Amino acid sequence: MRIAMIGTGYVGLVSGVCFSDFGHEVVCVDTSEEKIARLRGGAVPIFEPGLEALMARNVEAGRLSFTTDLAAAVAGAEAVFIAVGTPTRRGDGHADLRFVEAAARAVAGALTGYAVVVTKSTVPVGTNRRVAAWMREAAPEAAFDVASNPEFLREGAAIDDFMRPDRVVVGVESERAAGVMQAIYRPLYLRDFPVMVTDLESAEMIKYAANAFLAAKITFVNEIAALCERAGADIKQVSRGIGLDGRIGNKFLHAGPGYGGSCFPKDTSALARIGQEHGVPMRITETVMAVNEATKHRMVEKLRDLLDGSFNGRAVAVLGVTFKPNTDDMRDAPSLTVVPALVGGGASVRVVDPQGRREGEALLPGATWHEDPYEAAAEADLVVILTEWNEFRALDLARIARAMRTPRLADLRNVYSPRDAEAAGFERAAFVGRKGIGEEA
């Protein structure tokens, strides 16, 4: 099947590469000549484990190509996926649909025959009907159906999520469109992965509801962690205890400095706005957003307490600034709250991150970048573990403590235990939801 993928951002590129690995002929389109030139040269503009090799294999097989020519890519395509950005609109929290509208109108004018136009971007409920209206307005004679096919890809594990999904959600209105979508996802049908067919609005809502629920789960455990710190309980034990309940499950129950990334902040904000527009306030989601922001600021105060109330003149090594490991994504990362607070308070901040420097240098002015955590920790007053990269899971804590001016640790991902920190020689250490070293419960 011939597929055109409009947009080569995270979702579009991963989806296009994976569809080509299914055996489809895929043309990925972007307006950026620089990005397309890099992709044609075999360079992947994002960090996603396994993506570069998978892309190269399918380019070599002749199933995958890249272009800036939308009309040529759409001509003859049986399915056209719109995977452009839907950032939060400044001022009202709603998803900005300008890029979706522009893509829909351009696609309508380029169709040479019937095609299913599939919205892969995360969009508010009702958007696919607007896509159809925009297309009919741009090209009244065009033959097409619209479909909603939201993505559920975790950064750092996107290829496995695409190839082995919990479910695929497809929103359609005609049997013909359903047939095209079933043909596209046939390799997953054959391996018995669930492909769920719904109406357009339900497919759109599933995406927002899923992300809002997961964000709520993270925020809930972070609130419980704050209570554990005051009450003397251990969040690691509490999380395990509640996660063993089959009705709750153990995923997304790891306490930390708050959620970030490209999906949860944007999608919770958009869902709250959708609720307001329909007169059904999403009070739980609105509270989740507020508590998540408060959690990030609580981490700043935790660091301040470790440094006796002031950052001024202190040297702080921050290990990890991307919002999660195995990605270079800095969007809404807790580091964007924590590091500026440290720098603004007068601290000398040294940052180490395996993939974060490309975006992080511009986003975290005033910080200096290091390749080695031991180098960053030398003569430091505090080491902060902010992102749980594998590189930071087996540190020689004793070596770090010996090299520091004042051996203090803030493990905001609970990678290590208080016992580990104490045995390594840290005089003070703080965790999330656990009693630290040198502090009372």
C-alpha positions in Angstrom: 0.0 0.0 0.0 1.2 3.5 -0.8 1.2 5.9 2.2 2.1 9.5 2.5 3.2 10.8 6.0 2.9 14.5 6.4 5.3 15.7 9.1 8.6 14.1 10.1 8.5 15.0 13.8 8.7 12.4 16.4 5.3 10.8 15.7 5.5 11.1 11.9 9.0 9.8 11.5 8.6 6.8 13.8 5.2 5.9 12.3 6.5 6.3 8.7 9.5 4.2 9.3 7.5 1.5 11.1 4.8 1.4 8.4 7.6 0.9 5.8 8.9 -2.0 7.9 5.4 -3.5 7.6 6.0 -3.6 3.8 4.2 -0.5 2.8 5.6 2.1 0.4 6.0 5.2 2.5 6.9 8.8 1.5 7.6 11.1 4.4 7.0 14.8 3.8 8.3 17.9 5.6 8.5 21.6 4.7 12.0 21.8 6.1 14.5 21.2 3.3 17.3 20.9 5.9 15.5 18.1 7.8 14.7 16.2 4.6 18.3 16.6 3.4 19.5 15.1 6.7 17.0 12.2 6.5 18.0 11.5 2.9 21.6 11.4 4.2 20.6 8.8 6.8 20.7 11.1 9.8 17.8 10.9 12.3 17.0 14.4 13.8 15.7 12.9 17.1 17.2 10.4 19.5 15.1 7.2 19.6 16.8 3.8 20.2 16.8 1.6 17.1 15.2 4.2 14.8 18.3 5.0 12.7 19.0 1.4 11.8 15.4 0.6 11.0 15.2 3.7 8.8 18.3 2.7 6.9 17.1 -0.8 6.3 13.8 0.3 4.8 15.4 3.1 2.7 17.8 0.5 1.3 14.9 -1.8 0.6 13.2 1.0 -1.4 10.1 1.2 0.8 10.9 4.5 2.5 11.7 7.9 1.0 11.7 11.6 2.0 10.6 14.7 0.2 9.5 18.3 0.5 7.1 17.8 -2.4 3.7 17.2 -0.8 1.8 17.0 -4.1 4.1 14.3 -5.4 3.9 12.3 -2.2 0.1 12.4 -2.0 -0.5 11.6 -5.7 -1.6 8.0 -5.9 -1.5 7.5 -2.1 -4.2 5.2 -0.7 -3.7 6.7 2.8 -2.4 10.1 3.8 -1.4 10.5 7.5 -1.3 14.0 9.0 1.3 14.0 11.8 2.1 17.6 12.3 2.5 19.5 15.6 -0.4 20.5 17.7 1.3 22.7 20.4 -0.5 24.3 23.2 -1.9 27.6 22.0 -0.6 30.5 24.0 -3.1 32.2 26.2 -5.9 29.6 26.4 -4.3 26.2 26.7 -6.1 24.8 23.7 -4.3 22.7 21.0 -3.1 24.9 18.1 -4.6 23.4 14.9 -3.0 25.8 12.4 -0.6 23.1 11.1 -3.3 20.5 10.9 -5.6 22.8 8.9 -2.8 23.8 6.5 -1.9 20.1 5.9 -5.5 19.1 5.3 -6.0 21.9 2.8 -2.8 21.0 1.0 -3.6 17.3 0.9 -7.1 18.0 -0.5 -5.6 19.8 -3.4 -3.1 17.1 -4.1 -5.3 14.0 -4.1 -5.5 12.3 -7.5 -8.0 9.6 -6.4 -9.8 8.2 -3.4 -7.7 8.2 -0.2 -8.2 7.9 3.5 -6.9 11.0 5.2 -5.8 9.9 8.7 -5.2 12.3 11.6 -2.2 11.0 13.6 -1.7 14.2 15.5 -3.3 14.5 18.9 -6.3 16.8 18.3 -9.3 17.9 20.3 -12.6 16.1 19.9 -14.4 17.2 16.8 -11.2 18.0 14.8 -11.5 15.2 12.3 -14.9 16.6 11.2 -13.2 20.0 10.8 -10.5 18.3 8.7 -13.2 17.0 6.4 -14.8 20.4 6.2 -11.4 22.1 5.4 -10.7 19.6 2.7 -14.1 19.9 1.1 -13.7 23.6 1.1 -10.3 23.4 -0.5 -11.2 20.7 -3.1 -15.0 20.1 -3.4 -14.6 17.3 -5.9 -11.9 15.3 -4.0 -12.8 11.8 -3.0 -11.7 10.9 0.5 -12.7 9.7 4.0 -11.2 10.9 7.2 -10.0 8.7 10.0 -8.7 9.2 13.5 -5.7 7.1 14.5 -4.1 8.5 17.7 -0.6 7.4 18.6 0.4 5.9 22.0 4.2 5.9 21.6 6.5 6.2 24.6 9.6 8.1 23.9 12.6 5.8 24.3 10.4 2.7 23.5 8.5 3.9 20.4 9.5 1.2 18.0 8.5 -1.6 20.3 5.2 0.3 21.1 4.4 0.5 17.4 5.3 -3.0 16.6 3.8 -4.6 19.8 1.0 -2.2 20.8 -1.4 -2.6 23.7 -4.0 -1.5 21.2 -4.4 0.4 17.9 -7.4 2.8 17.9 -9.0 3.6 14.6 -11.9 6.0 14.3 -13.8 5.8 11.0 -17.2 6.5 9.5 -17.3 4.2 6.4 -16.7 0.6 5.7 -14.3 1.6 2.9 -12.2 3.6 5.3 -12.2 0.8 7.8 -11.0 -1.6 5.1 -8.1 0.6 4.2 -7.0 1.0 7.8 -7.3 -2.8 8.4 -5.0 -3.3 5.4 -2.5 -0.9 6.8 -2.4 -2.6 10.1 -2.8 -6.1 8.8 0.6 -7.3 10.2 -0.7 -6.5 13.7 -4.1 -8.2 13.1 -2.2 -11.3 12.0 -0.3 -11.3 15.4 -3.5 -10.8 17.3 -2.7 -7.3 18.6 -6.0 -5.6 19.3 -7.1 -3.1 16.7 -10.2 -1.2 18.0 -12.5 0.5 15.5 -14.6 3.3 16.9 -16.4 6.5 15.7 -14.3 9.6 15.1 -15.1 11.4 18.4 -14.4 8.3 20.6 -11.0 7.8 19.0 -10.1 11.4 19.6 -11.3 11.2 23.2 -9.4 7.9 24.0 -6.1 9.6 23.4 -6.8 12.5 25.8 -8.4 10.3 28.4 -5.5 7.9 28.4 -2.9 10.5 28.8 -4.8 12.4 31.5 -5.3 9.2 33.5 -1.6 8.3 33.4 -0.7 11.9 34.3 -3.1 11.6 37.2 -1.5 8.3 38.3 1.9 9.9 38.4 0.7 12.9 40.2 -1.2 10.8 42.8 1.9 8.9 43.7 3.9 12.1 43.9 1.4 13.5 46.4 1.5 10.3 48.4 5.3 10.6 48.4 5.1 14.1 49.9 2.9 12.7 52.6 5.3 9.7 53.2 8.1 12.2 53.8 6.2 13.8 56.6 4.7 10.6 58.0 7.8 8.5 57.9 6.6 6.0 55.4 8.6 4.8 52.4 7.1 5.5 49.0 9.0 2.5 47.4 7.2 0.1 49.7 3.9 2.0 49.4 4.0 2.0 45.6 4.8 -1.7 45.5 2.0 -2.4 48.0 -0.7 -0.6 45.9 0.8 -1.7 42.6 0.3 -5.4 43.4 -3.5 -4.7 43.4 -4.6 -5.9 39.9 -7.1 -3.1 39.7 -4.3 -0.5 40.1 -1.2 -2.1 38.5 2.4 -1.2 39.1 3.1 1.1 36.1 3.4 4.9 36.5 3.7 4.5 40.3 7.3 5.7 40.6 7.7 8.9 42.6 9.8 11.7 41.1 10.1 15.4 40.3 6.9 15.6 38.2 5.9 14.6 34.7 7.0 16.4 31.6 7.5 15.7 27.9 5.6 16.3 24.7 2.3 14.6 25.6 1.1 14.8 29.2 1.5 18.6 29.8 0.0 19.5 26.4 -2.8 16.9 26.5 -3.9 17.6 30.1 -4.1 21.3 29.2 -6.1 20.6 26.1 -8.5 18.2 27.9 -9.1 20.8 30.5 -9.9 23.3 27.8 -12.2 20.9 26.0 -14.1 20.4 29.2 -14.5 24.1 29.7 -15.8 24.5 26.2 -18.4 21.8 26.7 -19.5 23.0 30.2 -18.1 19.9 31.9 -15.0 21.0 33.9 -12.3 18.4 34.1 -11.6 19.1 37.8 -9.4 16.1 38.4 -7.3 16.9 35.4 -7.1 20.6 36.4 -5.9 19.6 39.9 -3.4 17.2 38.4 -1.9 20.0 36.4 -1.6 22.3 39.4 -0.2 19.5 41.7 2.4 18.6 39.0 3.7 22.1 38.9 3.8 22.3 42.7 5.8 19.0 42.7 8.5 20.6 40.6 8.8 23.6 42.9 8.8 21.3 45.9 11.9 19.6 44.4 13.6 23.1 44.3 12.9 23.6 48.0 14.2 20.1 48.8 17.5 21.1 47.2 17.5 24.4 49.0 17.1 22.6 52.3 20.1 20.4 51.5 22.2 23.5 50.9 21.2 25.1 54.3 18.7 27.5 52.8 20.7 29.1 50.0 22.0 28.2 46.5 24.3 31.3 46.4 28.0 30.4 45.9 27.3 26.6 45.8 28.4 24.2 43.1 25.7 21.8 42.0 26.1 18.8 39.6 22.8 17.9 37.9 22.7 14.4 36.4 20.1 14.2 33.7 17.9 17.0 32.2 15.7 15.4 29.6 12.2 14.7 30.8 12.9 10.9 30.8 15.8 8.6 29.8 16.4 7.3 26.3 15.2 10.5 24.7 16.6 14.0 23.8 13.3 15.6 24.5 13.4 18.6 26.9 9.8 19.7 26.6 8.3 20.6 30.0 11.1 18.6 31.7 11.4 19.2 35.5 15.0 20.4 34.8 13.4 23.5 33.2 12.2 24.4 36.6 15.0 23.1 38.8 18.1 24.3 36.9 16.9 27.9 36.4 16.1 28.1 40.1 19.6 26.9 41.0 21.2 29.4 38.5 18.9 32.2 39.6 19.8 31.6 43.2 23.5 32.0 42.5 24.6 28.4 42.2 27.3 27.2 39.7 25.4 24.4 37.9 27.2 21.6 36.0 25.0 19.5 33.8 25.6 15.9 32.5 23.1 14.2 30.2 23.8 11.6 27.5 21.5 13.2 24.9 20.2 16.5 26.4 22.9 18.9 25.3 21.6 19.6 21.8 18.4 21.2 23.1 19.5 21.9 26.6 22.3 24.4 26.0 19.8 27.0 24.7 17.1 26.1 27.3 19.4 26.1 30.3 21.5 29.3 30.0 24.1 29.7 32.8 24.8 26.0 33.2 28.0 24.4 32.1 28.0 21.0 30.4 30.2 18.0 31.2 30.5 14.6 29.7 31.5 12.8 32.9 29.5 12.7 36.2 32.6 12.3 38.3 34.2 15.4 36.7 31.0 17.4 37.3 30.8 16.2 40.9 34.4 17.2 41.7 34.4 19.9 44.5 30.6 20.2 44.2 28.4 20.9 47.2 25.5 18.8 45.9 24.8 16.1 43.3 21.3 15.9 41.9 19.9 12.9 40.0 17.1 14.4 38.0 16.8 11.8 35.1 17.3 8.1 35.7 19.5 7.3 32.7 21.2 3.9 32.8 24.5 5.7 33.0 23.6 7.0 36.4 22.3 3.7 37.9 25.6 2.2 38.7 27.7 5.2 39.9 30.5 4.7 42.3 28.9 6.8 45.0 31.9 6.6 47.3 34.1 8.0 44.6 31.7 10.9 44.1 31.3 11.6 47.8 35.1 11.7 48.3 35.5 14.2 45.4 32.9 16.6 46.7 33.5 19.7 48.8 30.4 18.8 50.8 29.1 15.3 50.1 25.3 15.8 49.7 23.0 14.0 47.4 19.5 14.6 46.1 18.2 11.5 44.4 15.0 12.7 42.9 14.3 9.4 41.1 15.0 7.1 44.0 17.7 5.2 42.0 19.7 4.5 45.1 18.6 3.8 48.7 19.4 5.8 51.8 21.6 2.9 52.9 23.6 3.2 49.6 24.1 6.9 50.2 25.1 6.5 53.8 27.6 3.7 53.1 29.2 5.8 50.4 29.9 8.6 52.8 27.3 11.2 52.0 26.7 13.4 55.1 23.2 14.4 53.9 20.9 12.9 51.2 17.4 13.5 50.2 15.0 11.3 48.2 11.4 11.5 47.1 8.9 9.9 49.5 11.7 8.3 51.7 13.5 9.4 54.8 16.9 10.7 53.8 20.2 11.0 55.7 20.8 13.8 58.1 17.1 14.7 58.5 14.2 13.7 60.7 11.0 12.0 59.5 
